[in-house]
Structure formats: C-alpha cells, structure tokens
Amino acid sequence: MRKLGTLIHDRVEAARNGKNETVVCQTKSGWVVIGDVQFLKGYCLLLADPVVESLNSLTEEDRKQYLYETTVIGDALLDLTGCYRINYETLGNSEPALHTHIFPRYMSEKPEIRRYPAWFYDWENAPKFNRDEMADFANDLKQYLVKAGVAID
C-alpha cells in the first residue's frame, strides 16, 4: 500500500530517510538511483525532489537544473559503461510524478530490439537490482557526478 501517492513519492521519501538502497547520490534537483531491473547495465533514473507532477510544474530555473543533471548522468553512463547512446524518457503516465529513465544502449543488443525503446524488453524476467553487484558501478557513478559538480552529498 502506498503512503504518499505514487511509487516515486515513496522512493524519494525512502531516499531522504536513507532507506532506498538503489540511491547513488543526491543532486540539486533530486536523487540518482539505479533501476530496479538491469536488462541494460547501468540503467538509472533521476527522481525529482521535491516531487512534482511533471517538468511543467517546475520553475524555469528548476527545469534547467533537472534537465542539465539528467544529461550529466547520461554523460557519466557513456563514460562508465561503454554504451554507444543514451535514451532519456520522462513519461509519468503510470506514476504521475517527475522522474526520468536514463537508459544506456549498447551495440551488443539484438538488432531487432536495439532500434526500439527499452520498454520492448522483458521487464518481468530481467536481472533484478542487486546492491552488491552494483556497488562498484554506483561508486564510480557517484564519483563522476561529484567531479562534475552535480552530486551534493
């Protein structure tokens, strides 16, 4: 049962309380977290904090900050994973709270799926997030974001 309205609200509240194990770091606009599934190694999200409904709910300055941080996370993934492209998706249809999926895309993906959005993957049977397995990646990502001036913790 959800306490605060959406999964994003709950995840942000858990991050604030140090109880979200997927957290990489906090930024000025929110929280960088590793995706619950890792069918594309390095899949991350940026969760807005404070939680708002959409990009359009932010001030112009806050929009610029959120979108800038999103692209810096993408830069980090390009550098750390060896992927060839980053897909950014800010949807909010099923969870009406601002969050952006940041997907590294790889040339090693099957050609018939590589050209489509990540939503075409089998999410139910994808490898699940494992903190121990992702610890080095999370640390490297955090260090990249600290060096880039994005991480605040």
C-alpha positions, -999 to +999 in steps of 0.1 A: +000+000+000+013+034-009+016+060+017+024+092-002+006+088-036+030+073-061+059+049-061+081+080-069+069+097-037+077+066-017+111+062-033+120+098-026+108+096+010+129+065+014+159+082-001+155+112+023+155+087+052+185+067+040+163+037+033+164+035-005+192+010-014+191+020-051+204+055-043+236+066-059+236+102-047+215+133-042+216+162-066+202+197-065+171+186-083+166+151-068+180+116-064+200+095-088+190+059-084+199+026-101+170+009-119+152-019-102+160-041-132+192-042-152+184-056-187+205-026-198+235-025-175+237+009-159+200+018-163+194+047-139+167+072-130+166+108-117+138+113-092+127+149-087+129+162-051+106+178-041+083+155-060+062+174-086+038+161-112+058+170-143+085+191-158+059+217-165+053+220-127+089+233-122+101+269-125+123+278-155+154+276-133+144+243-118+137+229-152+171+238-164+187+222-134+168+190-137+174+186-174+211+195-170+216+169-143+198+143-165+223+149-193+253+148-169+241+114-157+239+104-194+275+117-199+286+095-169+269+064-183+285+070-217+319+072-200+314+043-175+295+017-195+310+019-230+274+023-244+270+040-277+239+061-270+217+072-241+179+072-242+161+096-219+124+090-211+103+113-189+068+098-191+047+100-159+017+082-173+015+053-148+034+072-120+024+109-123+054+123-105+085+137-122+112+111-129+134+103-159+146+070-170+182+071-183+190+040-205+224+032-218+221+015-252+246-010-265+257-022-299+256-057-284+218-056-281+200-077-306+194-055-337+157-062-338+153-047-303+182-021-303+162+002-325+132+003-302+126+019-268+137-001-238+101-008-229+102-036-255+125-056-232+111-083-209+110-064-177+095-093-157+124-116-164+152-090-165+181-092-139+170-075-107+189-048-089+215-063-066+233-038-044+264-059-040+267-065-078+262-028-085+283-014-057+314-006-078+293+009-106+273+030-081+305+043-065+320+051-099+288+069-110+288+089-077+324+099-081+318+110-117+288+131-106+308+146-077+336+156-100+311+171-125+297+192-096+262+175-098+262+154-066+257+173-034+264+145-009 
